[in-house]
Amino acid sequence: MKAIAAILLIVALFACKKDSSVGTGEQQQSTQTSKKLYPVTFKLGQFSTDVKPFGLKTSDLKDQIKFLHYSSFINYIHGPDDEQLGEKVTTINQVADSTANFGTIRDSLPEGDYVIIFAGGNTSPFRGFNFQGPGGYYAAAVDQAFPFGDSFGNGMRIHVGDSVINKEIVLKRMVSKITIKITDALPANAAKFVLTVGNMAPVVFPINQHPPGEHGYPFDDQFITFPLKTEDAGKKNYTLTTYVYYGNEYFILTCYNQDGAIIANKTMPVVPDQFIDVNKQYNFSGKLFENSSSFQISIDDQWGESEDIPFGYHSDKSIK
């Protein structure tokens, strides 16, 4: 089952002054003192359905995300289906372990049109900003420290001031899960693995859960180090896991000894359609320390059952 979280949006008609006791978590707002403000409340409540990411059954918001981010941006186009992004107006960050009423966000905005975004995750806070693409377009984006964990996001375009808005939206998964299982025994001199994630966008747009990478922009490689312990020597089925955004990423796994020399190196096969899709698990498995070996891929489109593909898979071959 896909993971979803309900958000209740309520925008009241009446004006009020900014209440210093209203902010939940860290809040920043641009200067709007000369304008009439309207209270805006967003509630990210308990999960109304059982969420089953990777087989874990949860129902509490704090079980699913530890960090919650909200940003509002001026929208210069008056309509629900398009945007011309202006300055960021408000940012609110919440932490599940320290924010009272985690999941309830109260803000005050002047009358006007806005793009608002939400992001939730379990490893590090988010930063919301106005992203300018190479083609000159602007979009409301977030980033977070890499490597990151399971992450969710969404957004909407709203008009504040002329009517009451009582609307429910969902946070949708923004990432895919990458797992690599090494089926042969780890050599005694193996000290660490380094996973290279090539061409992964460092930012994502919560409003559609896609990064700018879908337009074909090249991005720098990202590297994740997995240190090994002495007791890992000889182990089979050693597993590495990370999360990535949608895109045409590639993956290279390298094993080093304590002196930094390469013991083994393997490029993972290209996935079907050559794009890592959102809300899917890609499970690579195979032998790393035999030159003649090949890996397999298991693809889960709803974190469910797998479909196997060999490590030496080519995208022009059918999936068995």
C-alpha positions in Angstrom: 0.0 0.0 0.0 1.3 3.4 -0.8 2.1 5.7 2.1 -0.2 8.7 2.5 -0.7 11.3 5.2 -3.7 13.5 5.5 -3.4 17.3 5.8 -6.4 19.5 6.7 -6.2 23.0 5.3 -8.4 25.7 6.9 -8.1 29.4 5.9 -10.4 31.7 7.9 -11.9 34.9 6.5 -11.4 37.2 9.4 -8.2 39.3 9.8 -5.9 39.2 12.8 -2.6 40.3 14.1 0.4 38.0 14.1 0.3 36.0 17.3 3.7 35.2 18.7 2.4 32.1 20.4 1.0 30.7 17.2 4.2 29.3 15.6 4.9 25.6 16.2 8.6 24.8 15.6 11.0 27.2 13.9 9.3 29.9 12.0 10.6 32.6 9.7 8.5 35.2 7.8 9.2 38.1 5.5 8.1 41.6 6.5 4.4 42.0 5.9 3.6 44.4 8.8 1.7 46.9 6.6 -0.7 44.3 5.2 -3.8 42.8 6.6 -3.1 39.2 7.7 -5.4 36.2 7.6 -4.9 33.1 9.8 -4.0 30.0 8.0 -4.0 26.6 9.7 -2.6 23.3 8.3 -3.1 20.1 10.2 -1.1 17.0 9.5 -3.0 14.4 11.5 -2.7 10.8 12.4 -2.7 8.4 9.5 -6.3 7.4 8.7 -5.2 4.2 7.1 -2.5 1.7 7.9 0.8 2.7 6.2 3.0 -0.3 5.3 6.4 1.0 4.1 8.7 -2.0 3.7 6.3 -4.3 5.7 6.2 -2.0 8.8 2.6 -1.3 9.9 2.2 2.2 11.4 -0.6 4.5 12.2 1.0 7.4 14.1 2.4 10.4 12.4 5.5 10.4 14.6 6.1 6.8 13.5 6.3 7.9 9.9 8.1 11.2 9.9 10.4 13.0 12.4 10.8 16.3 10.5 8.0 18.4 8.9 8.6 21.4 6.7 6.2 24.1 5.4 6.9 27.0 3.1 4.7 29.6 1.4 5.6 31.5 -1.7 3.9 34.4 -3.5 2.2 33.3 -6.7 1.9 36.1 -9.3 -0.5 34.1 -11.5 -4.1 34.1 -10.2 -5.3 30.6 -10.8 -5.2 27.1 -9.3 -3.4 25.4 -12.2 -0.3 27.5 -12.9 2.2 29.6 -11.1 4.8 32.3 -11.4 6.7 32.0 -8.2 7.7 35.1 -6.2 9.4 35.5 -2.9 9.2 33.0 -0.1 6.9 34.4 2.6 7.0 31.9 5.5 9.0 28.9 6.6 8.0 26.6 9.5 10.0 23.6 10.6 8.9 21.1 13.1 10.6 18.2 14.9 8.5 15.3 16.2 10.5 14.9 19.4 10.5 18.6 20.5 7.6 20.4 18.8 4.4 20.7 20.8 1.4 19.7 18.7 3.6 18.2 16.0 1.7 18.2 12.7 -0.3 21.4 13.4 1.0 24.5 11.5 -0.4 27.9 12.1 0.5 30.9 9.8 -0.8 34.3 8.9 -0.7 35.5 5.3 -1.8 38.7 3.6 -4.6 38.4 1.0 -3.3 37.0 -2.3 -2.3 34.0 -4.2 0.3 31.5 -2.9 2.1 28.3 -3.6 2.6 26.3 -0.4 4.7 23.1 0.0 5.1 20.5 2.6 7.9 17.9 3.1 8.2 15.2 5.7 11.0 12.8 6.4 12.8 10.8 9.1 16.5 11.6 8.8 17.2 15.4 8.6 15.4 18.7 8.3 14.3 20.2 5.0 15.1 23.6 3.4 12.5 25.2 1.2 13.5 27.7 -1.5 12.7 29.1 -4.8 14.5 27.0 -7.4 15.6 28.6 -10.7 16.1 26.1 -13.5 18.5 26.5 -16.4 15.5 27.3 -18.6 14.6 30.3 -16.5 11.6 28.8 -14.8 11.0 29.0 -11.0 9.6 26.3 -8.7 9.1 25.7 -5.0 11.7 23.1 -4.0 13.2 21.5 -1.0 16.5 19.8 -0.2 17.8 17.8 2.7 21.1 16.3 3.8 22.3 13.3 1.8 22.0 10.4 2.4 18.4 10.7 3.4 15.6 8.3 4.4 12.0 7.8 3.4 10.5 11.2 2.4 7.1 12.6 1.6 5.8 15.8 0.1 3.1 17.7 -1.6 1.9 21.2 -2.3 -0.9 23.3 -3.6 -1.9 26.7 -5.0 -4.3 28.7 -2.9 -6.0 32.1 -2.7 -6.2 33.7 0.7 -8.8 36.3 1.7 -12.0 35.9 -0.2 -13.4 32.5 1.0 -13.0 29.9 3.6 -10.8 27.0 2.5 -11.4 23.6 4.1 -9.4 21.1 2.1 -7.7 17.8 2.7 -4.5 16.9 0.8 -2.1 14.0 1.1 1.7 13.7 1.5 3.0 11.4 -1.2 6.3 9.5 -1.2 9.0 11.5 -3.0 11.7 8.8 -3.1 12.6 5.3 -4.2 14.5 2.8 -2.1 17.7 1.2 -3.4 19.0 -2.0 -1.8 22.1 -3.9 -2.8 22.7 -7.4 -1.4 26.1 -9.0 -1.8 25.6 -12.7 -1.8 29.2 -13.9 -1.7 31.3 -13.8 1.5 33.0 -10.5 2.4 36.9 -10.9 2.3 38.8 -10.4 5.5 40.6 -7.3 4.3 37.4 -5.4 3.3 37.2 -2.1 5.2 34.3 -0.2 3.6 31.9 0.0 0.7 31.4 3.3 -1.2 28.2 3.6 -3.2 28.3 6.1 -6.0 24.9 7.5 -7.0 25.3 9.2 -10.3 23.2 12.0 -11.8 20.9 12.4 -8.8 19.2 15.8 -8.4 20.0 17.4 -5.0 16.5 19.0 -4.8 12.9 17.9 -5.3 9.6 19.7 -6.0 7.1 18.5 -3.4 4.1 19.7 -5.4 4.7 16.9 -8.0 7.3 14.7 -6.1 9.8 15.1 -9.1 13.2 16.8 -9.2 14.5 19.0 -12.0 16.5 16.0 -13.2 13.5 14.8 -15.2 14.4 17.5 -17.7 17.7 15.9 -18.4 20.0 18.1 -16.4 23.3 16.5 -15.4 24.1 16.5 -11.7 27.2 15.7 -9.6 27.7 12.3 -8.3 26.8 11.6 -4.7 28.8 9.2 -2.5 27.8 7.1 0.5 30.3 5.3 2.7 29.4 2.1 4.5 32.1 1.2 7.0 32.7 -2.5 7.7 33.5 -4.1 11.1 36.0 -6.8 11.8 33.1 -9.2 12.5 31.7 -8.6 9.0 34.5 -10.7 7.4 33.1 -13.8 5.8 29.5 -12.7 6.0 27.2 -13.4 3.1 24.1 -11.4 2.0 25.6 -8.2 3.4 23.0 -5.5 2.5 23.3 -1.8 1.8 20.4 0.6 1.5 19.8 4.2 0.4 17.0 6.4 -1.0 17.0 8.5 -4.1 14.7 10.9 -6.0 13.1 10.1 -9.4 15.6 10.2 -12.3 18.0 8.4 -14.5 20.5 7.6 -11.8 23.2 5.0 -12.0 24.9 3.1 -9.2 28.5 1.9 -8.7 29.5 -0.2 -5.7 33.2 -0.2 -4.7 34.8 -2.2 -1.9 38.1 -0.8 -0.4 40.7 -2.3 2.0 42.1 -0.3 4.9 44.8 1.2 2.7 42.3 2.6 0.3 43.0 0.1 -2.5 40.0 -1.2 -4.5 39.2 -4.8 -3.8 36.1 -5.0 -6.1 34.0 -2.7 -8.2 30.7 -3.3 -9.9 28.3 -1.0 -11.9 24.7 -2.0 -11.3 22.6 -2.8 -14.4 20.4 -0.2 -16.0 16.9 -0.5 -14.7 13.9 -1.0 -17.0 12.9 2.2 -18.8 16.3 3.7 -17.6 14.5 5.8 -14.9 14.2 5.2 -11.2 10.5 5.8 -10.5 8.9 7.2 -7.4 7.5 4.9 -4.7 9.3 1.8 -6.0 12.0 -0.4 -4.5 14.9 -1.5 -6.6 16.7 -4.5 -5.0 20.0 -5.4 -6.6 21.6 -8.7 -5.5 24.5 -10.8 -6.7 28.2 -11.7 -6.2 30.6 -8.8 -6.0 34.0 -10.5 -5.6 33.8 -12.8 -8.6 34.6 -11.2 -12.0 32.2 -13.6 -13.9 29.3 -13.0 -11.6 26.1 -11.0 -12.4 23.7 -9.2 -10.2 19.9 -9.3 -10.2 17.2 -6.6 -9.7 14.0 -7.0 -7.9 11.5 -4.2 -8.6 8.6 -3.5 -6.2 6.2 -0.9 -7.5 4.2 -0.7 -4.3 6.8 -1.9 -1.7 5.3 -5.3 -2.4 6.4 -8.5 -4.3 9.6 -8.5 -6.3 10.5 -9.2 -9.9 14.0 -10.5 -10.5 16.5 -9.2 -13.1 20.1 -10.4 -13.3 23.0 -8.1 -12.4 24.2 -8.2 -16.0 20.7 -7.1 -17.2 20.5 -4.9 -20.3 17.5 -2.6 -20.8 16.7 -4.2 -24.2 16.1 -7.6 -22.6 12.8 -8.7 -21.3 12.3 -9.2 -17.6 12.0 -12.8 -16.5 
